[in-house]
Amino acid sequence: MIIKFEDDIKTDFEGYQKLIDLIPRISKSIEKEIILDFSNVFFFEANLCAILATIIEILEKNGKIVKLVNFNNRVETILRKNEFLISYGYGKIFDNYQTSIKYRKFNPADKKDDNNFEDYIKEELLSKNDFPSHSKLLGKHITLRIFELYENARTHGSCDFIHACGQYFPKRMEKPLNVTIVDTGKNFQENVSEFLNETISAVDAIEWAMKKGNTTKTGDISGGLGLDLIFQFIQHNKGKIQIISSDGFWEWHRGKSTKMILNNPFNGTIANLRFNLNDNSHYKLVEETDDDWDNLF
Amino acid sequence: MSNLIVKNIIDSDIAVATDAGDKVFNEIVNYLSKNKSVTLDFTDISILTTAFLNAAIGQLYSNDKFSSDFLNDNLKVINVQSEDKPLFSMVIRRAKEYFKDKKGFEDSANSAFYDK
């Protein structure tokens, strides 16, 4: 079976849909070998490798063999720089401009991989010359949000692998940095419906989870701050946040939230954060009690 | 007063994972359960998440064993980078609300059960 993508694949509703639609389309086929043809794709936003890798993982679990062919030069170069194509027999290309954020997968059950994710963020972001472009503190805030997002995927998802990838566009005015984290464990809809003891739609479940203080945690460790801090930071940073879980798509960008329903459900969660690195704002968490450190508790 | 160095307990200079927070929580409880005062030292910790702090500090409110007064008298937190300090009060306030709600939920669940 050969599937030819019709055009470019970007980090937007249509882009997610194109990738997610592959799952039912391929799963229905009785053919074992699947060839994904990229000849019509002249722009593939590299952070989406985290999603493509997850989809391939799902298909391979169902016994399919997936091959990727006919890349245009520009797309191939980026996907070799970020090392996504290495496991498909392509060689590495050194990233002179340090704009790629490598594709990696992490096993949430393996404690060692917690340290590997820390090392990944250190190597891929903190050690880059251009990161952060304005202030150390901005870089620290961005890094923190990425760790919160990873930890959210790790504790809520309970899946085989968490896939991560990113891309930095230093020539664009906002100098956007995209970071995409994907897990295939329990999705927002399952977690929130179970917690609220009522079935709610996937998109409403995402919206519920993004509200301040809401958490589905019930054990001895409290929650409800990580996503909230991510969201608040993205708002101040004028960035973008997109969450896809089951058939729900939720996006916040420039003061506006958008809710849409995908053609097909994705059995897991995709979270994409777009940070604006061309940001001179001074970031400070507002909390009144930090001067009363003696009576912290 | 004993000094617990977070960096040594979690073997990292970034305190981000829930499991790492759990390790720190267990160390703190070890001392506080024996009524021994302890200092939690964040020297060289460059990044701290709420996920880590929920486990390390927030979890202290998970049962009624330690009151706020007891914690203020027996647990000192030192060498936290100034921009990270608000995270502590955020996590502590959230943990107090969370465990209050949880207790309320469990109490009402129990009373419903006992009414049967």
Interface residues (C-beta under 8 A of the other chain):
Chain A: K111 D114 N115 E118 K122 L137 K140 T143 L144 F147 E148 Y150 E151 N152 R154 T155 G213 T215 K217 T218 D220 I221 S222 G223 G224 L225 G226 L229 Y283 K284 L285 V286 E287 E288 T289 D290 W293 D294 N295 L296 F297
Chain B: S12 I14 V16 A17 T18 D19 A20 G21 D22 S46 I47 L48 T49 T50 A51 N54 A55 G58 Q59 L60 Y61 S62 S68 L71 N72 L75 V77 S82 E83 K85 P86 L87 F88 S89 M90 V91 I92 R94 A95 E97 Y98 F99 K102
